[in-house]
Amino acid sequence: MHRRTFLAASSAAVLLSSSLQAGDSEKRRVAVIGHTGRGNYGHGLDTVWQKIPETKIVAVADPDEAGLAQEMAKLKLDRGFSSYNKMLRETEPEFVSVAPRHPDQHYDMILAAIESGARGIYCEKPFCRTPAEADALIAAAKKRGAKVAVAHRNRYHPALAQITALLESGEMGRLLEIRGKGKGDRRGGGEDLWVLGSHVLNLFTYFAGSPQRVSAVLRQEGRLVTAGDVKRGAEGLGPLAADEVRARYEMEHGTIAYFDSVADDGTNPDGYCLQLIGSKGVVTLHIDRTPIAHFTPGNPFKVSPEGRPWIPITSAGVGKPEPNPELVRSVYDHVLPIRDLIEAVDGDRAPICDIHEGATTVEMICGVFQSHREEGRAVSFPLSQRGNALADW
């Protein structure tokens, strides 16, 4: 069992129960950066700190005047700023939430938090827009000793350790391949790859190690994407194209992982998942679901007239009731990731889903664009193109 699997499995309950009661003067100072109308506050990256008794939100920054007023009321704050740089200077927080969903703002916000002296930063996904941005943030965090965690919250789910154990037990047989899909709604293709596929790609690395090479093809209305199809992506994603993405990753442990996203393919929302396909069974992991995964035993290519069961996988194992629903809820509420970040700061270790994990996911996405520009040729990681290959096409 690799280090982070063990860490997630062994420390989850401890992290959840480690709330320390402290007076306001002793509580750890937190600042929240948001942007109403430009990604807002992500999936609860502002309010999660209210569930951590040993922390105190001291201020929020939002350039939208009405949004700032609403957020101050929601967080019960008397200090709000239109400039996050001013907020960071004046409040000197130990922890910062970079909450907007739009990644075009993440680089500047994270860098400002690091340079302000913040020790721990929790950032909404996608982490940033290019490998070059990730490179610079990694260097800055290393120089200042800051810990950065990225909100791929499924990485913290305690059931992942049970899936790993199932793989290692041999009950699934040989792992033949991994298949991942985006949501397949109107955003299918390039946008889906960024916004939702990032969760799936992040789990590829959990189960199969680092990506080694990627080959990919992009299509628009059934034809190959050309430079004329590139447009400004929604949600600050940068240059974007394609309503269909097909990508093939060669992974560190020898497994091939495939990612597909096609707009309005009829599978939403159930197709948004990751499948570990073994010779004796399949694990299907649905992003942000409870239970998060199911095991379907049997050779997946053999006809089974009686059908095959979908057996839930919980933090206790295959086919066992979930013994700790509060722990699972703490994953989806970001409580467990935040507790891990605090422990990482105090213990001077990497968070479970750290800055390097976020950077790898961004590089896996940008690798799709680089491969397509090179006519589907397999390109190696780290990418030679550190920007977005669609930008100068």
Summary of the structure (lengths in Angstrom):
residues: 393
radius of gyration: 20.9
end to end distance: 42.8
largest distance: 67.7
contacts: 1425
relative contact order: 0.16
helix: 37%
strand: 24%
